[in-house]
């Protein structure tokens, strides 16, 4: 898990506060992550002042990323959205 919090977010105290908040929120989402995958979370300047919205935005982005990652992994393995093999099958 990696975090990118640029100086545009604020001074060092603000950036560290945003990283701590993100670290706490990501810990709750890690159970939904595929094994062996890494994620990078980039904080935008609005994250410095966001309160409840940060949790909602992160949860939505996390679910979308996991869903996209799952479809790409499944497609590479020849699986459809339900995990059923679609190519290379023999009767």
Buried (B, 14 or more C-beta within 10 A) or exposed (E): BEBEBEEEBBEEEBBEBBBEBBEEBBEEBEEEBEEEEEBEBEBBBEBBEBEEEBBEBBBEEBEEBBEEBBEEEBEEEEBEEEEEEEEEEEE
